[in-house]
Amino acid sequence: MRDGKPYGPAEMDHCSHGDGSVVEVPVSSAFGSYWEPNGKGGFGYFSPIASDREEQRQVKLFDERLDSLSPGEVDIFQVHFHLYEFPEPAGISSPKLDRAASMLRSMAADIRVRFSTMWDAARDWCCRSVD
């Protein structure tokens, strides 16, 4: 990956541009468990679906990331949830599922956001000019 852009490495030298079968795609973050700088040289952990407060915290971080992009800049924000995050002793947690859905709806409400698979994102970016 070079400068936050998708990068197609050469088959024989991953440091050189090429037309290899693998495309490196930058990912700015992830859901599930999340680490963020704590301002003291370490990282704080939180789970966005654990509480309404942490869901709002994740949406705020996502909005801040969108606002930090330059006009025309594209970023991939990876969203993945794991099944083990949702079960509770009585079964699947409805509040956690509701928070996950609410978070995705909040993200999708921004006109700058488009959901796609990693495959589609890599394909879309590779069809554009990559410096």
C-alpha positions as CSV (number, residue, x, y, z in Angstrom):
1,M,0.0,0.0,0.0
2,R,1.3,3.4,-0.9
3,D,0.0,6.6,0.6
4,G,-3.4,5.1,1.6
5,K,-4.2,4.0,-2.0
6,P,-4.8,0.5,-3.3
7,Y,-1.6,-1.1,-4.4
8,G,-1.1,-3.8,-7.0
9,P,2.3,-5.3,-6.3
10,A,4.4,-7.1,-8.9
11,E,4.5,-10.9,-8.7
12,M,8.3,-11.0,-8.3
13,D,8.7,-7.9,-6.0
14,H,6.0,-6.9,-3.6
15,C,7.7,-3.4,-3.3
16,S,7.2,-2.6,-7.0
17,H,4.0,-1.7,-8.8
18,G,2.8,-4.6,-11.0
19,D,-0.1,-6.6,-12.2
20,G,0.0,-9.4,-9.6
21,S,-3.2,-11.2,-8.6
22,V,-3.3,-9.7,-5.1
23,V,-4.2,-6.1,-4.4
24,E,-3.4,-4.5,-1.1
25,V,-6.3,-2.4,0.1
26,P,-5.9,0.0,3.0
27,V,-8.3,-0.4,5.8
28,S,-8.7,2.4,8.3
29,S,-10.3,0.5,11.2
30,A,-12.7,-2.2,12.1
31,F,-15.7,-3.0,14.3
32,G,-16.0,-5.8,16.8
33,S,-13.3,-4.8,19.2
34,Y,-11.8,-1.4,18.8
35,W,-8.6,0.1,20.0
36,E,-8.0,3.9,20.0
37,P,-5.0,6.0,21.2
38,N,-5.6,7.0,24.9
39,G,-3.4,10.1,24.6
40,K,-0.8,8.7,27.0
41,G,1.2,6.5,24.6
42,G,-1.1,3.5,24.9
43,F,-4.5,2.4,23.6
44,G,-7.9,2.1,25.1
45,Y,-10.3,-0.7,24.2
46,F,-14.0,-0.7,23.7
47,S,-16.7,-2.7,22.1
48,P,-19.1,-0.6,20.0
49,I,-22.0,-3.0,20.6
50,A,-21.6,-3.3,24.4
51,S,-23.6,-0.2,25.2
52,D,-25.4,2.8,23.7
53,R,-22.6,5.0,24.8
54,E,-19.9,2.9,23.0
55,E,-22.1,2.7,19.9
56,Q,-22.2,6.5,19.8
57,R,-18.5,6.7,20.4
58,Q,-17.8,4.5,17.4
59,V,-20.2,6.5,15.2
60,K,-18.4,9.7,16.3
61,L,-15.0,8.2,15.5
62,F,-16.3,7.2,12.1
63,D,-17.7,10.6,11.4
64,E,-14.4,12.2,12.4
65,R,-12.5,9.9,10.0
66,L,-14.9,10.9,7.2
67,D,-14.4,14.6,8.0
68,S,-10.6,14.2,7.9
69,L,-10.6,13.0,4.3
70,S,-9.5,15.4,1.6
71,P,-12.1,16.1,-1.2
72,G,-12.0,13.2,-3.6
73,E,-10.1,11.0,-1.2
74,V,-11.5,7.5,-0.7
75,D,-11.1,5.3,2.4
76,I,-12.1,1.8,3.3
77,F,-13.5,1.3,6.7
78,Q,-13.8,-2.4,7.4
79,V,-16.9,-3.6,9.2
80,H,-16.9,-7.1,10.7
81,F,-18.9,-8.5,13.6
82,H,-18.1,-11.9,15.2
83,L,-20.8,-14.3,16.3
84,Y,-19.2,-14.6,19.7
85,E,-19.8,-10.9,20.4
86,F,-23.6,-11.4,20.5
87,P,-24.5,-14.4,22.7
88,E,-25.4,-14.1,26.3
89,P,-26.4,-16.8,28.8
90,A,-30.1,-16.5,27.7
91,G,-29.2,-16.6,24.0
92,I,-28.4,-14.0,21.3
93,S,-28.5,-10.4,22.7
94,S,-31.2,-8.3,21.0
95,P,-29.8,-5.0,22.3
96,K,-26.4,-5.9,20.8
97,L,-28.0,-6.8,17.4
98,D,-30.0,-3.6,17.6
99,R,-26.8,-1.5,18.3
100,A,-25.0,-3.1,15.4
101,A,-27.9,-2.4,13.0
102,S,-28.3,1.2,14.4
103,M,-24.6,1.8,13.9
104,L,-24.7,0.7,10.3
105,R,-27.8,2.8,9.7
106,S,-26.0,5.8,11.1
107,M,-23.1,5.2,8.8
108,A,-25.3,4.7,5.8
109,A,-27.1,7.9,6.4
110,D,-24.0,9.9,5.3
111,I,-24.1,10.5,1.5
112,R,-20.4,10.0,1.3
113,V,-20.7,6.3,2.4
114,R,-21.1,3.4,0.1
115,F,-21.2,-0.2,1.3
116,S,-19.3,-2.8,-0.7
117,T,-17.4,-6.0,-0.3
118,M,-13.6,-5.9,-0.1
119,W,-13.6,-7.5,-3.5
120,D,-15.8,-4.7,-5.0
121,A,-13.7,-2.0,-3.3
122,A,-10.5,-3.4,-4.7
123,R,-12.0,-3.7,-8.1
124,D,-13.4,-0.2,-8.1
125,W,-10.1,1.3,-6.9
126,C,-8.1,-0.7,-9.4
127,C,-10.2,0.6,-12.3
128,R,-9.2,4.1,-11.2
129,S,-5.8,5.7,-11.8
130,V,-3.4,4.6,-9.1
131,D,-0.4,6.8,-8.6
